[in-house]
Amino acid sequence: MKKKDIVKSKIDFNNIIKTGKSVSNNSFVIYYKDNDKKHSRYGISVGTKLGNAVFRNKYKRKIRMIITTNKLILEQKKIDIIIIFRKNGSNLSYEQLEKKFVELANKIKEN
């Protein structure tokens, strides 16, 4: 994931969450909104209530890897995506997390 593909601004994060659409399951909540850029952008959030910094960074790395391996699913649309990780996802393996993410990505693709 390149730096231009990342949503970093707090204003952008809040705007996508407030005005965008959402899909969810027990592991992720994904907010998405069309953008006017030439590429899709991604933001990842793992809440501080879920664990310490080591835990949060571990799951951010896993989610980033899932995004890069499944980027083609979401690249067809030029959208901004905010991925919020839920506590129930911490009990799952990487493969199960990837499967759950792909299910939500396919829902977004259909909309």
C-alpha positions in Angstrom: 0.0 0.0 0.0 1.5 3.3 -1.1 1.2 6.5 1.0 -1.1 8.1 -1.6 -3.5 5.2 -1.0 -3.9 6.0 2.7 -6.6 8.2 4.3 -4.7 10.0 7.1 -6.6 13.2 7.8 -9.0 13.2 10.7 -11.3 15.4 8.7 -11.4 12.8 5.9 -11.9 9.9 8.3 -14.9 11.7 10.0 -16.4 12.7 6.6 -16.3 9.2 5.3 -17.8 7.8 8.4 -20.6 10.4 8.7 -21.6 10.6 5.1 -20.6 7.3 3.6 -22.3 3.9 3.4 -21.4 1.0 5.6 -21.3 -2.8 5.6 -20.4 -4.9 8.6 -20.0 -8.4 10.0 -18.7 -9.5 13.4 -15.1 -8.8 12.6 -15.1 -5.5 10.6 -17.2 -2.4 9.9 -16.3 -0.9 6.6 -17.4 2.6 5.7 -17.1 3.7 2.1 -17.7 6.7 -0.1 -17.0 7.6 -3.7 -14.1 9.9 -4.3 -12.9 12.1 -7.1 -9.4 10.9 -7.2 -7.8 8.5 -9.7 -7.4 5.7 -7.1 -9.0 4.2 -4.0 -7.8 5.2 -0.6 -7.9 3.1 2.6 -7.9 3.9 6.3 -7.6 1.4 9.2 -8.8 1.8 12.7 -8.2 -0.5 15.7 -9.6 0.9 18.9 -7.6 1.5 22.0 -10.1 -0.6 24.0 -9.2 -3.7 22.1 -5.6 -3.9 23.4 -2.2 -2.4 23.8 -0.1 -0.8 21.0 1.5 -4.1 20.1 -1.9 -5.8 19.6 -3.3 -2.9 17.5 -0.3 -2.7 15.3 -0.3 -6.4 14.7 -3.9 -6.3 13.4 -3.2 -3.2 11.4 -0.4 -5.0 9.6 -2.7 -8.0 9.0 -5.4 -5.8 7.6 -2.9 -4.0 5.4 -1.7 -7.3 4.0 -5.3 -8.4 3.4 -6.0 -5.2 1.5 -2.9 -5.5 -0.7 -3.6 -9.2 -1.6 -7.3 -8.4 -2.4 -6.9 -5.0 -3.9 -8.3 -5.9 -7.3 -11.7 -6.5 -5.8 -12.1 -2.9 -4.7 -10.0 -1.1 -7.3 -12.8 -1.3 -9.9 -14.5 1.6 -8.0 -12.7 4.7 -7.0 -13.7 4.9 -3.3 -12.4 5.9 0.1 -12.7 3.1 2.6 -12.4 3.1 6.4 -12.0 -0.3 8.0 -12.8 -0.6 11.7 -11.6 -3.8 13.4 -13.8 -5.4 16.0 -12.8 -7.4 19.0 -14.4 -10.6 17.7 -11.9 -10.7 14.8 -9.0 -11.2 17.3 -10.1 -14.8 17.8 -9.8 -15.6 14.1 -6.8 -16.8 12.0 -5.5 -14.7 9.2 -7.3 -16.9 6.6 -10.6 -16.4 8.4 -10.1 -12.7 8.6 -9.3 -12.5 4.9 -12.4 -14.5 4.1 -14.6 -12.1 6.2 -13.0 -9.1 4.6 -13.5 -10.4 1.0 -17.2 -11.1 1.8 -17.6 -7.4 2.8 -15.6 -6.2 -0.2 -17.9 -8.2 -2.5 -20.9 -6.5 -0.9 -19.3 -3.1 -1.6 -18.5 -4.1 -5.2 -22.2 -5.0 -5.8 -23.5 -1.6 -4.5 
